[in-house]
Amino acid sequence: MTNPTRLFTNFIGGAWQPAHHAETFSDENQAARGSVLARFQSSTPADVTAAVDAADKAFRVWRRASVADRQQLGSRFLQLLGERREELARIVSQENGKTIREARAEVDSAIREGTHHVHQIGTFGGHVLPAGAGAYTGWMQYHPLGVAGIISPWNFPLNVMCRKALPALLTGNTVVFKPATFTPWTGIYLAQLFEGAGFPAGVFNCVTGLGSAIGNALIEDPRVRAISFTGSTEVGRKIQARAAQRLTRTQLELGGKNALIVLEDANLETAVDAAVTAGFACAGQWCTSTSRLLLQADIHDAFLDRLSARCARMEVGDPLDERTEMGPVAGPEQFRTITAAIAQASSEGARLVMGGLGDDGGYFIRPTVFDGVTPAMTLFRHEVFGPVLAATKFATLDEALRLANDLPYGLSSALFTRDVAAAMRYINEIEAGMAHVNIHTGFKDPGLPFGGWKESGFGLPENSRTGLEFFVDYKSVYVKA
């Protein structure tokens, strides 16, 4: 699928068109350093303005489309997603680095979540108050906001975009979408599917380019009424500060340092499975990845022995090979950041149990585990966003909860135990948007909200009913005959 001469353009107002200047950037296969999959537009603020122009014009008609019409188009998009599953999964695998099996699972997850939103929009509406003593009737109505800016991440370039864009479109908004610079091909492919599904011109628009070059133009345009962003906490803060100047609504899904707590009565095999799944899937680059292992003293050694044996057997290599269990990390910057974090952990006194660098042909890092990580160490406190687990020993559940909560992040968490009382205490006291008992930290269901506490999120969470509510205004109506 590699084609260095292939050039993709932006999708604006129902047409494919080049950026205002001739500059482009390339997309790299993460398993082959220096490769070029294709080339994409290095867009300018003028291109963003053109996309917002198109979206703003289309909104005046799209907002009046019936729910049934929106559902039909959303269902057609999801049907095309299923029909193109294998081709799209191969694109995601190459430009992101996740294994082909993980990429297929991402397509399937997008279809599952999208189907949930298509169904729930049918019952999403206001509520009516019974006539009171004043003989009036009251009800609440939902109204679409207008143009929504969608800025999606490279770790889930397909699923997260669908989780944001479909609720925006189903509630009557129009979309300007900026895919991550690491994964522009997935974004362009999805724009092609929206076009193929028959969405009217201007309802969905896609503009590629560096966030530093075009992000501010999207955030600061007064016609953009909502920004939904997934990425780092640092970038999220900057978006929030700029959006606040115009009171633009924001939905920010940000960083995490997710803890998996294992009590002495836990099923160790199940807990190790969870650590491997959430620690090393997508090379540890889920926002909900497990990055801290809090292990009760009595099972600490046995857990690490089992985990080390699993890590040693893992196949790390070409993500398109069906046998591969973990692919490369996403690009040179990620590779440098993660390897620097590994070196720093060793220099601060953490003990390397397993892992290190992999094959030089791509951005490969072996599943890595450190033990003896203390709360004062950088590895305990800072997000690495890679296949690196930090193990810390604790004595009591009190101590485990204190360690888990003693960070500015609060996205996801997990506890493994057979003790119902301990599980309930954890659920009530953990400071995170997602609490799992005997389930890994990355698990989610579209029927429940997806979002974090503290510096891991801001605004209404994605998925569930809140995923739709973020994109609407509320109107209370009172009528007296």
URFENJO-V615016 format. One record per residue. N is the residue number from 1. RES is the residue in one small letter. PHI is phi in whole degrees, 0 to 359 (999 if undefined). NEAR is the number of other ideal C-beta (glycine too) atoms within 12 Angstrom. Layout:
# URFENJO-V615016
N:RES:PHI:NEAR
N:RES:PHI:NEAR
This chain:
# URFENJO-V615016
1:m:999:23
2:t:290:23
3:n:207:18
4:p:300:17
5:t:268:12
6:r:288:20
7:l:235:27
8:f:259:36
9:t:249:29
10:n:282:40
11:f:246:44
12:i:227:39
13:g:60:29
14:g:81:26
15:a:228:18
16:w:269:22
17:q:215:23
18:p:288:26
19:a:290:34
20:h:291:25
21:h:228:15
22:a:271:14
23:e:289:20
24:t:225:27
25:f:225:25
26:s:255:29
27:d:244:42
28:e:253:36
29:n:284:37
30:q:292:44
31:a:271:38
32:a:219:26
33:r:303:20
34:g:85:18
35:s:283:23
36:v:229:24
37:l:280:36
38:a:188:32
39:r:236:27
40:f:222:41
41:q:287:42
42:s:271:30
43:s:288:45
44:t:242:28
45:p:306:27
46:a:296:24
47:d:291:36
48:v:296:41
49:t:299:29
50:a:297:32
51:a:292:50
52:v:293:38
53:d:306:25
54:a:295:34
55:a:293:49
56:d:294:32
57:k:294:25
58:a:293:34
59:f:300:36
60:r:299:20
61:v:263:19
62:w:298:33
63:r:299:32
64:r:264:15
65:a:296:28
66:s:290:15
67:v:300:27
68:a:299:14
69:d:294:24
70:r:295:36
71:q:299:29
72:q:298:22
73:l:291:32
74:g:298:42
75:s:294:26
76:r:295:24
77:f:300:38
78:l:293:38
79:q:297:21
80:l:296:30
81:l:300:41
82:g:292:23
83:e:293:17
84:r:260:27
85:r:308:27
86:e:290:20
87:e:297:24
88:l:292:39
89:a:298:37
90:r:292:30
91:i:295:41
92:v:302:55
93:s:298:42
94:q:288:40
95:e:275:46
96:n:261:51
97:g:104:48
98:k:290:47
99:t:295:36
100:i:298:32
101:r:292:27
102:e:294:35
103:a:293:39
104:r:298:30
105:a:297:26
106:e:293:39
107:v:300:40
108:d:298:25
109:s:295:34
110:a:297:42
111:i:294:34
112:r:296:26
113:e:293:38
114:g:298:44
115:t:298:28
116:h:301:34
117:h:292:43
118:v:299:35
119:h:288:22
120:q:287:28
121:i:294:37
122:g:293:20
123:t:246:15
124:f:272:30
125:g:194:20
126:g:284:19
127:h:232:16
128:v:252:16
129:l:270:16
130:p:293:12
131:a:300:15
132:g:265:12
133:a:297:7
134:g:276:13
135:a:59:12
136:y:244:17
137:t:246:18
138:g:233:20
139:w:207:19
140:m:248:20
141:q:243:20
142:y:255:28
143:h:231:23
144:p:297:40
145:l:282:36
146:g:142:34
147:v:273:45
148:a:248:49
149:g:265:49
150:i:246:49
151:i:240:49
152:s:256:42
153:p:268:40
154:w:275:43
155:n:285:44
156:f:228:44
157:p:292:48
158:l:259:50
159:n:297:46
160:v:294:45
161:m:301:51
162:c:296:48
163:r:296:43
164:k:266:51
165:a:288:49
166:l:296:52
167:p:301:46
168:a:297:50
169:l:288:48
170:l:294:46
171:t:273:41
172:g:99:37
173:n:271:44
174:t:252:48
175:v:231:53
176:v:245:55
177:f:250:50
178:k:245:54
179:p:287:47
180:a:297:41
181:t:297:37
182:f:290:41
183:t:229:44
184:p:288:46
185:w:296:43
186:t:301:50
187:g:298:50
188:i:297:39
189:y:298:39
190:l:295:46
191:a:299:41
192:q:297:26
193:l:289:39
194:f:297:39
195:e:297:28
196:g:296:22
197:a:287:32
198:g:98:22
199:f:299:39
200:p:300:28
201:a:304:24
202:g:89:33
203:v:289:46
204:f:235:47
205:n:229:52
206:c:227:50
207:v:231:52
208:t:262:52
209:g:147:39
210:l:290:28
211:g:300:35
212:s:294:16
213:a:268:26
214:i:235:37
215:g:299:34
216:n:295:29
217:a:296:33
218:l:287:44
219:i:292:41
220:e:267:25
221:d:290:33
222:p:296:18
223:r:279:31
224:v:276:44
225:r:268:39
226:a:210:43
227:i:235:51
228:s:246:53
229:f:229:45
230:t:235:45
231:g:172:36
232:s:286:31
233:t:297:32
234:e:300:19
235:v:291:27
236:g:301:36
237:r:300:21
238:k:295:26
239:i:297:38
240:q:299:28
241:a:297:20
242:r:289:25
243:a:295:33
244:a:297:19
245:q:297:16
246:r:245:22
247:l:56:15
248:t:287:31
249:r:293:32
250:t:232:36
251:q:231:44
252:l:241:43
253:e:251:49
254:l:241:39
255:g:286:39
256:g:204:47
257:k:220:47
258:n:286:48
259:a:257:51
260:l:247:52
261:i:261:51
262:v:239:48
263:l:274:38
264:e:293:28
265:d:265:21
266:a:289:36
267:n:285:20
268:l:295:31
269:e:297:20
270:t:295:24
271:a:293:43
272:v:295:35
273:d:305:27
274:a:295:41
275:a:295:45
276:v:292:36
277:t:297:35
278:a:277:40
279:g:274:46
280:f:234:45
281:a:299:37
282:c:54:42
283:a:53:47
284:g:70:50
285:q:249:46
286:w:282:45
287:c:292:44
288:t:261:49
289:s:301:45
290:t:289:49
291:s:235:50
292:r:238:49
293:l:254:49
294:l:256:49
295:l:244:42
296:q:294:34
297:a:306:20
298:d:293:18
299:i:248:30
300:h:307:29
301:d:294:19
302:a:297:22
303:f:298:41
304:l:294:33
305:d:297:21
306:r:294:31
307:l:297:41
308:s:298:29
309:a:297:20
310:r:294:30
311:c:298:34
312:a:297:21
313:r:272:18
314:m:293:32
315:e:275:24
316:v:248:36
317:g:174:28
318:d:305:29
319:p:294:41
320:l:277:33
321:d:281:17
322:e:300:17
323:r:278:17
324:t:292:29
325:e:258:30
326:m:211:44
327:g:265:46
328:p:285:46
329:v:281:46
330:a:273:45
331:g:99:34
332:p:296:19
333:e:293:20
334:q:300:35
335:f:300:31
336:r:294:18
337:t:295:26
338:i:290:39
339:t:295:28
340:a:294:21
341:a:294:37
342:i:296:35
343:a:296:22
344:q:294:25
345:a:300:37
346:s:295:25
347:s:291:15
348:e:272:24
349:g:106:18
350:a:290:30
351:r:263:24
352:l:285:31
353:v:272:34
354:m:197:31
355:g:118:39
356:g:130:25
357:l:284:25
358:g:245:31
359:d:300:23
360:d:286:14
361:g:291:19
362:g:214:34
363:y:269:40
364:f:262:37
365:i:228:41
366:r:292:35
367:p:305:43
368:t:239:45
369:v:229:45
370:f:246:42
371:d:242:33
372:g:68:26
373:v:278:41
374:t:258:24
375:p:300:26
376:a:279:16
377:m:280:26
378:t:300:26
379:l:296:40
380:f:286:36
381:r:257:27
382:h:247:33
383:e:293:37
384:v:265:41
385:f:58:37
386:g:196:45
387:p:280:51
388:v:228:49
389:l:253:51
390:a:248:50
391:a:262:46
392:t:227:41
393:k:271:30
394:f:223:31
395:a:258:18
396:t:231:19
397:l:298:28
398:d:306:17
399:e:294:21
400:a:298:38
401:l:294:27
402:r:297:21
403:l:296:35
404:a:296:40
405:n:271:27
406:d:278:25
407:l:213:33
408:p:285:24
409:y:271:37
410:g:197:31
411:l:270:46
412:s:226:42
413:s:194:46
414:a:206:45
415:l:228:44
416:f:246:41
417:t:195:33
418:r:256:19
419:d:269:20
420:v:296:15
421:a:296:16
422:a:296:29
423:a:297:26
424:m:292:16
425:r:295:22
426:y:302:34
427:i:302:23
428:n:282:15
429:e:251:21
430:i:289:40
431:e:263:31
432:a:207:38
433:g:287:37
434:m:226:41
435:a:236:36
436:h:245:36
437:v:243:33
438:n:60:31
439:i:220:27
440:h:292:35
441:t:293:45
442:g:269:39
443:f:289:28
444:k:208:36
445:d:226:17
446:p:295:32
447:g:282:18
448:l:241:21
449:p:298:27
450:f:237:40
451:g:181:35
452:g:247:40
453:w:261:27
454:k:53:24
455:e:272:28
456:s:262:36
457:g:184:39
458:f:206:33
459:g:89:33
460:l:297:28
461:p:291:34
462:e:285:45
463:n:63:38
464:s:55:27
465:r:291:26
466:t:296:28
467:g:297:40
468:l:275:40
469:e:298:33
470:f:301:42
471:f:263:44
472:v:229:33
473:d:264:22
474:y:248:18
475:k:230:14
476:s:268:18
477:v:242:18
478:y:234:18
479:v:230:16
480:k:234:12
481:a:290:8
